Amino acid sequence: MSDYVPYLIFGISLGSVYGLAAMGLVLTYKTSGLFNIAQGAISAAGAYAFYELRDDAGLSWPVAALLVLLLFGLGLGFLLERMSAALREVPTAQKVTATIGLLVAIQSLLILRYGYTGLSVESFLPTDEAFTLTGVPVTYDSLIVLALGVASAASLYVFFKRTRLGTAMRAVVDDQELLDQTGLNPFRIRLSAWVIGSCFAATAGVLLASIQLQLDVFILSVIVIQAFGAAAIGRFTSLPWSFVGGLVVGVLQGVTSKIFAPHPNLSGIDFNMPFIVLFGILVFARRGWLVEVGREIKTRAVPPSRIPPPARAAGWVGLFVVALLVPQFADTKISYYNAAISSVVLFLSLSLLVRTSGQISLCHIGFAAVGAAGFAHMLDKGVPWMGAMLIGGLLAVPIGAVIAIPAIRLSGLYLALATLGFGILLAQYAYSRDYMFGSGVPTRRPEGFIDDDKYYYLLLGIALVAIGIVVTIEQTRMGRLLRGMADSPVALTTLGANVKISRVIVFCISAFLAGISGATTAGLFSRVSQDTFSTQDSLVILAFLAISGRRTVSSAIVAAALFHILPAYISGEKTTLWSYVLFGLAAILLAANSQGALQRQVREAWARRHPAASPQHARADSAPARAVPPDAGDPPASPAPAGAYAPSRYETDEGV
């Protein structure tokens, strides 16, 4: 047993940091209804700010920590509160997109300031031995981190249970208007929650950097994402249980690292234990145990195009002609166009899943990676190029079926988190195995298409076939079922349709197309490895798709062009990073205005500040006096005939 003590001590120390990050995440989710996927980037920003003040400015660590909590927490908390308020009336998919945009923007800004290379840091907490446990020294820094976590969990529990502000924080997300009538200001309540949550995120980042002894924006972001598993143990609502969940996850990591150390094939499970916990809870939790915070917002249907059919047809023909002429003007940038035309299939698969069927996937790059690895191994076994590509796509289908399991039981945020956890687990555990990429797998192009220009035309043909498949699906009964599933799965079930089977089918089709895209992407290189398919790209491509329009095929083409072709014409690394900052901000703004909510909030704010200039005020001044309507509880003066529809006073032109 004494052999496990060092791992337990390290696990408890690391789990305390997970618990702190999870409590900040749960706090802001409970009070705003916005689950912040960018929490890891915020923690990284706090760690870098602490490094700037302590190591560069020469301040003592207590002063640097206090300044980070005051300035960083207050400033960022205010901005995040404004963002969450703008996203209050948008669907879950758009909220996820906005937080991904925030993640990309913060990471790009940090790279602009500090570069891609990680920075070495020194621990600021005392590392002297406090006492020994079965002969193993326990240091003061581990005790301080644990004490900080326990004190924070207890304080927040008492705060929510015993104070008026804590009670109001729990109510603000459920009914802001009702809370406003009590005399409390919802803005101040939400702001308090986001300030506290931002302080927790910054604290977690500083402590993690101290434990890891290095600053790296990508590593810190992934480590804090591991706190999602701790939040899942707390059902994304309980602050004390989220901290306990952090300790559980940390201890599991420590114990499994000891158990699996002698087994090379099982190495990596310890680091991925938080994602295993997250995925397991989301998949196997009993129905009703996980309930999303806030009311459900339905995505608006895509309005019919105002462009006449002849003009649309001419536009598509023109686009096809331009695509045929790409090798004539692309010159040295043809490789970027090849990457773009290959990713059109990937974006098509994601668009079919997200736009047509209303599902969410944050592991689509994982499907492409499986297809690429299968394609490369089939080539190595002598399978013809086209057959290897199809086999690569088919190998991704079982993975899509596995992801369809949580999709049957989950939707919205929890489906997004389940796919995110699965995608990270797949990348960090399976990519490096010999059955996938190992140290790298050689690939090749088919005979006659070795040249970049010729390979482009092959990719164009594959993309056209994929477009034909998606358009055919959308125009058949399957497409109508998928659109009905996105709009109202309950209504579709009452009509006799099997929604579960539809979900499995659409995930399998989407995985197949993504696997085909992975195989054609592998053909761009002579060798593919785990670095070819970045896990974070699963998040980024969803945000790119969100800002590229609302129609399935056109948005896939635009997203592919923005993702691959636009950077080819941007000179300089800093310019590219600034473009990603702008992209992240655009994703936030477009998500906030996806339902017209941002415009409506701007109009309401303007009307409150300038009541004399508002149209309602003008009509009220010019219109003659009218009789006071009966009270809401009084019966109507002339009852409606039996069976007539009487709209509720809560309904608007936008819906309920």
C-alpha positions in Angstrom: 0.0 0.0 0.0 2.9 2.4 0.7 3.8 2.2 -3.0 0.6 4.0 -3.8 1.0 6.8 -1.3 3.1 9.1 -3.6 0.5 8.7 -6.4 -2.4 9.4 -4.0 -0.7 12.5 -2.7 -0.1 13.8 -6.2 -3.6 12.8 -7.2 -5.2 14.7 -4.3 -3.1 17.8 -5.0 -4.0 17.8 -8.7 -7.6 16.8 -8.0 -7.9 19.9 -5.7 -7.0 22.1 -8.7 -9.6 20.2 -10.9 -12.1 20.8 -8.2 -11.4 24.6 -8.1 -11.7 24.8 -11.9 -14.9 22.7 -11.9 -16.5 24.9 -9.2 -15.9 28.1 -11.2 -17.3 26.4 -14.3 -20.4 25.1 -12.5 -21.0 28.5 -10.7 -21.2 30.4 -14.0 -23.2 27.7 -15.7 -25.8 27.7 -12.9 -26.2 31.4 -13.0 -26.1 32.1 -16.7 -26.9 28.9 -18.5 -23.7 29.2 -20.5 -21.3 26.3 -20.2 -17.9 27.9 -20.9 -15.8 25.5 -23.0 -13.1 28.3 -23.1 -12.5 27.8 -19.3 -9.1 26.3 -20.0 -8.0 29.2 -22.1 -9.2 31.6 -19.4 -7.1 29.6 -16.8 -4.1 29.8 -19.1 -4.6 33.6 -19.5 -4.6 33.9 -15.7 -1.4 31.9 -15.4 0.3 34.0 -18.0 -0.8 37.2 -16.3 0.6 35.9 -13.0 3.9 35.1 -14.7 4.0 38.6 -16.3 3.5 40.3 -12.9 5.8 38.0 -10.9 8.7 37.1 -13.2 8.7 40.0 -15.6 7.5 42.9 -13.4 9.3 41.5 -10.3 6.4 41.7 -7.9 6.1 39.3 -5.0 3.8 36.4 -5.6 1.1 37.5 -3.1 0.9 40.9 -4.8 0.9 39.4 -8.2 -1.8 36.9 -7.3 -4.0 39.6 -5.7 -3.7 41.8 -8.8 -4.6 38.9 -11.1 -7.7 38.1 -9.0 -8.7 41.8 -8.8 -7.9 43.1 -12.3 -8.2 39.8 -14.3 -11.3 38.6 -12.4 -13.2 41.9 -12.5 -12.3 42.8 -16.1 -12.8 39.4 -17.7 -15.8 38.7 -15.5 -17.6 41.8 -16.9 -16.8 40.8 -20.5 -18.0 37.3 -19.9 -21.2 38.4 -18.3 -22.0 40.7 -21.3 -21.3 37.7 -23.6 -23.5 35.4 -21.6 -26.4 37.9 -21.6 -26.2 38.3 -25.4 -26.3 34.5 -25.7 -29.2 34.0 -23.3 -31.9 33.6 -26.0 -29.9 31.4 -28.5 -29.9 27.6 -29.0 -27.3 25.5 -27.2 -25.4 24.9 -30.5 -24.8 28.6 -30.9 -23.7 28.9 -27.2 -21.1 26.2 -27.8 -20.0 28.0 -31.0 -19.5 31.3 -29.1 -17.4 29.7 -26.4 -15.3 28.0 -29.0 -14.8 31.4 -30.6 -13.7 32.8 -27.3 -11.3 29.8 -26.9 -9.7 30.5 -30.2 -9.5 34.3 -29.6 -7.8 33.9 -26.2 -5.3 31.3 -27.3 -4.4 33.4 -30.4 -3.8 36.5 -28.2 -1.6 34.5 -25.8 0.4 33.1 -28.7 0.8 36.6 -30.1 2.3 37.8 -26.8 4.3 34.8 -25.7 4.8 32.6 -28.7 4.2 28.9 -29.3 7.1 27.7 -27.1 6.2 26.9 -23.5 7.8 28.9 -20.6 9.5 27.4 -17.6 8.3 28.7 -14.3 9.2 28.1 -10.6 6.7 27.0 -8.0 5.7 30.0 -5.8 4.4 27.8 -2.9 6.7 26.4 -0.3 7.8 22.9 -1.2 9.4 22.0 2.2 8.4 18.8 3.9 5.4 19.2 6.3 5.3 15.6 7.5 5.7 12.0 6.3 3.0 9.5 5.5 4.3 5.9 5.5 7.7 7.2 4.8 6.5 9.5 1.9 7.1 13.2 2.4 4.0 15.5 2.2 5.0 19.0 1.2 3.4 22.3 2.2 2.3 23.2 -1.3 0.1 20.0 -1.6 -1.5 20.9 1.8 -2.1 24.5 0.8 -3.8 23.5 -2.5 -6.0 21.0 -0.7 -6.9 23.5 2.0 -7.7 26.2 -0.5 -10.0 23.8 -2.4 -11.8 22.6 0.7 -12.2 26.2 2.1 -13.5 27.4 -1.3 -16.1 24.6 -1.6 -17.3 25.1 2.0 -17.5 28.9 1.5 -19.5 28.7 -1.7 -21.9 26.1 -0.2 -22.7 28.4 2.7 -22.9 31.4 0.4 -25.5 29.8 -1.8 -27.5 28.3 1.0 -27.4 31.2 3.6 -27.2 34.5 1.7 -29.7 36.4 -0.3 -27.3 37.0 -3.2 -26.6 33.2 -3.4 -30.3 32.5 -3.6 -30.7 35.1 -6.3 -27.8 33.6 -8.3 -29.7 30.4 -8.4 -32.9 32.1 -9.6 -31.5 34.5 -12.2 -31.1 31.9 -15.0 -34.6 30.5 -14.5 -36.6 33.7 -14.7 -34.7 37.0 -15.1 -37.9 39.1 -15.4 -39.5 37.7 -12.3 -36.2 38.3 -10.4 -36.2 41.8 -11.7 -39.6 42.5 -10.2 -38.3 41.6 -6.7 -36.0 44.6 -6.8 -32.8 42.7 -7.4 -30.6 43.6 -10.4 -30.0 40.5 -12.6 -27.0 42.2 -14.2 -25.2 42.6 -10.8 -26.1 39.0 -9.8 -24.7 37.5 -13.0 -21.7 39.8 -12.9 -20.9 38.6 -9.3 -21.1 35.0 -10.5 -18.8 35.6 -13.5 -16.3 37.5 -11.4 -16.1 34.7 -8.9 -16.0 32.1 -11.7 -13.2 34.0 -13.5 -11.2 34.2 -10.3 -11.5 30.4 -9.8 -10.4 29.8 -13.4 -7.4 32.1 -13.0 -6.5 30.4 -9.6 -6.7 27.0 -11.2 -4.4 28.1 -14.0 -1.8 29.6 -11.7 -1.8 26.4 -9.5 -1.6 24.1 -12.5 1.4 26.1 -13.9 3.1 25.8 -10.5 2.5 22.0 -10.4 3.5 21.5 -14.0 6.4 24.0 -13.7 5.7 25.2 -17.2 3.4 27.6 -19.1 1.9 26.3 -22.3 -1.5 27.6 -23.6 -2.5 24.3 -25.2 -1.4 22.1 -22.4 -3.1 24.2 -19.8 -6.3 24.4 -21.9 -6.5 20.6 -22.1 -5.7 20.1 -18.4 -8.5 22.4 -17.4 -10.9 20.6 -19.8 -10.2 17.6 -17.6 -12.2 19.4 -14.9 -15.3 18.7 -17.0 -15.2 15.2 -15.6 -15.2 16.6 -12.1 -18.2 18.8 -13.0 -20.0 15.8 -14.4 -19.7 14.0 -11.0 -21.4 17.1 -9.5 -24.1 16.8 -12.2 -22.9 20.3 -13.5 -25.0 21.9 -10.7 -23.5 21.0 -7.3 -20.5 23.0 -6.2 -19.4 20.8 -3.2 -19.8 17.6 -5.3 -17.9 19.2 -8.2 -14.9 19.7 -5.8 -15.3 16.1 -4.5 -15.4 15.0 -8.2 -12.1 16.8 -8.7 -10.6 14.8 -5.9 -12.0 11.6 -7.3 -10.7 12.2 -10.7 -7.2 13.2 -9.4 -7.0 10.1 -7.2 -8.1 7.9 -10.1 -5.4 9.4 -12.3 -2.8 8.7 -9.6 -3.9 5.2 -8.9 -4.2 4.2 -12.6 -0.8 5.7 -13.4 0.7 3.3 -10.8 -1.4 0.3 -11.9 -0.8 0.7 -15.7 2.9 1.7 -15.5 4.2 -1.8 -16.2 1.8 -2.2 -19.2 2.9 -0.2 -22.2 -0.3 -0.9 -24.1 -2.3 0.7 -21.3 -0.1 3.8 -20.9 -2.1 7.0 -21.3 -5.3 5.8 -19.6 -4.3 7.6 -16.4 -4.1 11.0 -18.2 -7.4 10.4 -20.0 -9.2 9.2 -16.8 -11.2 12.5 -16.6 -12.5 12.1 -20.1 -13.4 8.4 -19.4 -15.3 9.6 -16.3 -17.0 12.4 -18.3 -18.1 10.1 -21.2 -19.2 7.3 -18.8 -21.4 9.6 -16.7 -23.0 11.2 -19.7 -23.7 7.9 -21.4 -24.8 5.8 -18.4 -26.4 8.3 -16.1 -30.1 7.5 -15.6 -32.6 9.5 -17.5 -33.5 12.8 -15.8 -30.2 12.9 -13.7 -28.7 15.5 -16.1 -30.9 18.5 -16.9 -29.7 21.5 -18.8 -29.8 24.8 -17.0 -32.2 27.4 -18.5 -35.0 27.0 -21.0 -34.7 25.3 -24.4 -34.4 27.6 -27.4 -35.2 26.1 -30.8 -33.2 27.0 -33.9 -35.0 29.1 -36.4 -35.8 27.3 -39.7 -33.8 28.5 -42.6 -36.0 30.8 -44.7 -36.5 30.2 -48.4 -33.9 31.7 -50.6 -34.8 35.1 -52.1 -32.6 34.4 -55.2 -34.6 33.3 -58.2 -33.9 29.6 -59.2 -32.4 30.6 -62.6 -29.9 33.0 -60.8 -29.1 30.3 -58.2 -28.4 27.8 -61.0 -26.2 30.3 -62.8 -24.3 30.9 -59.6 -23.6 27.2 -59.1 -22.5 26.8 -62.7 -20.2 29.8 -62.3 -18.7 28.4 -59.1 -18.1 25.0 -60.9 -16.3 26.8 -63.7 -14.1 28.7 -61.3 -13.4 25.4 -59.5 -12.3 23.8 -62.8 -9.9 26.8 -63.4 -8.3 26.7 -60.0 -5.0 24.9 -61.2 -4.7 27.7 -63.8 -4.3 30.5 -61.3 -3.5 28.9 -58.0 0.2 28.4 -59.0 2.2 27.6 -55.8 -0.8 27.8 -53.6 -2.4 24.7 -55.2 -1.7 22.7 -52.0 -4.0 25.0 -50.1 -6.8 24.5 -52.6 -6.2 20.7 -52.4 -6.6 20.9 -48.6 -9.7 23.0 -49.0 -11.4 20.8 -51.5 -10.7 17.7 -49.4 -12.2 19.4 -46.3 -15.4 20.3 -48.2 -16.4 16.7 -47.6 -15.6 17.0 -43.9 -17.6 20.2 -43.6 -20.5 18.6 -45.6 -20.5 15.7 -43.1 -20.6 18.1 -40.1 -23.2 20.3 -41.8 -25.5 17.3 -42.4 -25.2 16.3 -38.7 -25.5 19.8 -37.2 -27.7 21.8 -39.5 -30.0 19.1 -41.0 -30.5 16.8 -38.0 -29.8 19.2 -35.1 -27.1 17.1 -33.5 -23.7 18.4 -32.2 -20.4 16.8 -32.7 -17.1 18.0 -31.2 -15.1 14.9 -32.3 -15.4 15.1 -36.1 -11.6 15.3 -36.6 -11.5 11.9 -34.8 -13.7 10.4 -37.5 -11.3 11.8 -40.2 -8.3 10.5 -38.3 -9.8 7.0 -38.2 -10.4 7.2 -41.9 -6.9 8.4 -42.6 -5.3 5.7 -40.5 -7.4 2.9 -42.1 -6.7 4.3 -45.5 -2.9 4.3 -44.9 -2.9 0.7 -43.5 -5.0 -0.6 -46.4 -2.5 1.0 -48.9 0.3 -0.8 -47.0 -1.5 -4.1 -47.5 -1.7 -3.5 -51.2 -5.3 -2.5 -51.5 -5.9 -0.2 -54.5 -6.1 3.5 -53.7 -9.9 4.0 -54.3 -10.7 0.8 -52.4 -8.4 1.9 -49.5 -10.3 5.3 -49.4 -13.7 3.6 -49.2 -12.5 1.2 -46.5 -11.1 4.1 -44.5 -14.6 5.7 -44.6 -16.3 2.5 -43.6 -13.9 2.0 -40.7 -15.2 5.4 -39.3 -18.8 4.1 -39.4 -18.5 2.0 -36.2 -17.0 5.0 -34.4 -20.0 7.0 -35.5 -22.3 4.3 -34.2 -20.5 4.5 -30.8 -21.1 8.2 -30.7 -24.7 7.7 -31.6 -25.2 5.9 -28.3 -25.0 9.1 -26.2 -26.9 10.9 -28.9 -29.9 8.6 -28.3 -30.1 9.7 -24.7 -28.5 13.1 -24.8 -28.9 16.3 -26.7 -27.6 19.9 -26.7 -24.8 20.6 -24.3 -24.4 17.2 -22.8 -24.1 15.6 -26.3 -21.5 18.2 -27.2 -19.5 17.4 -24.0 -19.8 13.6 -24.6 -18.4 13.9 -28.1 -15.7 16.3 -26.9 -14.6 13.8 -24.2 -14.6 10.9 -26.7 -12.6 12.9 -29.2 -9.9 13.9 -26.8 -9.8 10.3 -25.4 -9.4 8.9 -28.9 -6.7 11.4 -29.8 -4.6 11.1 -26.7 -4.9 7.3 -26.2 -5.4 5.7 -29.7 -3.6 8.0 -32.1 -0.1 6.9 -31.0 -0.9 3.2 -31.2 0.4 1.0 -34.0 -3.2 0.2 -35.1 -3.6 3.9 -35.9 -0.6 6.2 -36.6 2.1 4.9 -34.3 5.2 7.0 -35.2 3.8 7.7 -38.6 2.3 5.8 -41.5 3.3 6.3 -45.2 0.7 7.2 -47.8 0.6 7.8 -51.5 -1.6 9.1 -54.3 -3.1 7.0 -57.1 -1.2 6.4 -60.3 -1.8 9.2 -62.7 -2.6 11.7 -60.0 0.8 12.2 -58.4 0.9 15.8 -59.5 -0.8 18.4 -57.3 -2.9 19.7 -60.3 -4.1 16.3 -61.3 -4.8 15.3 -57.7 -6.9 18.4 -57.3 -9.3 17.2 -60.0 -9.6 13.8 -58.3 -10.5 15.6 -55.1 -12.9 17.8 -56.9 -14.7 14.7 -58.3 -14.9 13.1 -54.8 -16.3 16.4 -53.4 -19.0 16.5 -56.1 -20.0 13.0 -55.4 -20.2 13.8 -51.6 -22.3 16.9 -52.5 -24.6 14.7 -54.5 -25.0 12.3 -51.6 -25.9 15.0 -49.1 -28.3 16.8 -51.5 -30.0 13.5 -52.3 -30.4 12.7 -48.6 -31.9 16.1 -47.9 -34.5 15.8 -50.7 -35.7 12.3 -49.7 -37.8 11.0 -46.8 -34.6 10.6 -44.8 -33.9 14.4 -45.1 -37.5 15.2 -43.9 -37.0 12.9 -41.0 -33.8 14.5 -40.0 -35.3 18.0 -40.2 -38.2 16.9 -38.2 -35.9 15.4 -35.6 -34.1 18.7 -35.3 -37.3 20.6 -34.9 -39.3 18.3 -32.6 -38.2 14.7 -32.0 -41.2 14.2 -29.7 -43.7 15.2 -32.4 -41.8 12.9 -34.8 -42.1 10.0 -32.4 -45.9 10.5 -32.1 -46.1 10.1 -35.8 -44.6 6.7 -35.6 -41.0 7.5 -36.7 -38.1 5.9 -34.8 -35.9 8.8 -33.8 -33.3 6.5 -32.3 -32.6 4.8 -35.6 -32.5 8.1 -37.4 -29.9 9.4 -35.0 -27.7 6.3 -35.5 -28.1 6.5 -39.3 -27.1 10.2 -39.5 -24.1 9.7 -37.3 -22.9 6.8 -39.4 -23.4 8.7 -42.6 -21.6 11.7 -41.2 -18.7 9.5 -39.9 -18.4 7.8 -43.3 -18.0 11.1 -45.1 -15.6 12.4 -42.5 -13.5 9.2 -42.9 -13.4 9.8 -46.7 -12.2 13.3 -46.1 -9.5 12.0 -43.7 -8.4 9.5 -46.4 -8.1 12.2 -49.1 -6.4 14.5 -46.7 -3.8 11.8 -46.0 -3.1 11.7 -49.7 -1.9 15.2 -49.5 1.1 14.0 -47.6 3.7 11.3 -48.1 3.3 10.3 -44.4 0.6 11.0 -41.8 1.0 11.0 -38.0 -1.0 12.0 -34.9 0.1 15.6 -35.4 -1.8 15.7 -38.8 -5.2 15.7 -37.0 -5.4 18.1 -34.1 -8.1 17.5 -31.6 -8.8 21.2 -31.2 -9.7 21.4 -34.9 -12.9 19.5 -34.0 -13.9 22.6 -32.1 -12.6 25.1 -34.7 -14.3 23.6 -37.7 -17.7 23.8 -35.9 -17.1 27.5 -35.4 -16.0 28.0 -39.0 -19.2 26.2 -40.2 -21.3 28.5 -37.9 -20.0 31.7 -39.5 -20.3 30.4 -43.1 -24.0 30.6 -43.6 -27.0 28.4 -42.8 -27.4 26.2 -45.9 -25.8 22.8 -45.9 -23.8 22.8 -49.2 -22.9 26.5 -49.5 -21.8 26.8 -45.9 -19.5 23.7 -46.3 -17.8 25.3 -49.3 -17.4 28.7 -47.6 -16.1 27.1 -44.4 -13.5 25.1 -46.3 -12.3 28.2 -48.2 -12.0 30.2 -44.9 -10.3 27.4 -43.1 -7.6 26.6 -45.8 -7.6 29.1 -48.6 -7.8 32.4 -46.8 -4.6 31.8 -44.7 -2.7 31.1 -48.0 -3.2 34.8 -48.9 -2.4 36.2 -45.5 1.3 37.0 -45.2 3.1 36.7 -41.8 2.5 34.6 -38.7 1.2 37.6 -36.7 -1.3 38.5 -39.3 -2.6 35.0 -39.4 -3.0 34.9 -35.6 -4.8 38.3 -35.7 -7.2 36.8 -38.3 -7.9 34.0 -35.8 -8.7 36.6 -33.1 -11.1 38.3 -35.4 -12.6 34.9 -36.4 -13.2 34.1 -32.7 -14.9 37.5 -32.1 -17.0 37.0 -35.3 -18.1 33.6 -34.1 -19.3 35.1 -30.8 -21.2 38.0 -32.5 -22.8 35.8 -35.1 -23.8 33.2 -32.5 -25.3 36.0 -30.3 -27.3 37.3 -33.3 -28.3 33.9 -34.7 -31.9 34.3 -33.5 -31.9 38.1 -33.8 -31.5 38.3 -30.1 -28.5 40.7 -30.2 -30.4 43.2 -32.4 -33.4 42.9 -30.1 -31.3 43.6 -27.0 -29.6 46.6 -28.7 -33.0 48.0 -29.6 -34.3 47.5 -26.0 -31.2 49.1 -24.5 -31.6 52.1 -26.9 -35.3 52.4 -26.0 -34.5 52.4 -22.2 -31.8 55.1 -22.6 -33.8 57.2 -25.1 -37.5 56.6 -24.3 -38.6 59.8 -26.1 -37.1 58.6 -29.4 -38.6 55.0 -29.3 -41.4 54.2 -31.7 -43.6 52.9 -28.9 -43.2 56.3 -27.0 -44.1 58.2 -30.2 -47.2 56.1 -30.8 -48.2 56.4 -27.2 -48.0 60.3 -27.4 -49.9 60.6 -30.7 -52.6 57.9 -30.2 -55.9 58.8 -28.5 -56.6 57.6 -25.1 -57.9 54.0 -25.0 -59.9 52.1 -22.4 -58.0 50.2 -19.9 -58.1 46.5 -20.8 -59.5 44.1 -18.3 -57.2 42.6 -15.8 -55.3 39.4 -16.7 -57.5 37.4 -14.4 -60.9 38.7 -15.7 -62.9 36.8 -18.2 -62.9 38.1 -21.8 -65.8 40.4 -22.7 -66.8 38.1 -25.6 -65.7 34.5 -25.3 -64.1 32.9 -28.3 -66.1 30.2 -30.1 -65.4 26.6 -29.1 -62.2 25.2 -30.6 -60.9 28.6 -31.6 -57.2 29.3 -30.9 -56.5 32.0 -28.4 -52.8 33.1 -28.3 -51.2 33.2 -24.9 -50.0 36.6 -23.6 -46.5 35.1 -23.4 -46.4 34.4 -27.1 -44.7 36.7 -29.6 -44.1 36.7 -33.3 -40.9 34.9 -32.6 -42.6 32.0 -30.7 -43.1 31.2 -27.1 
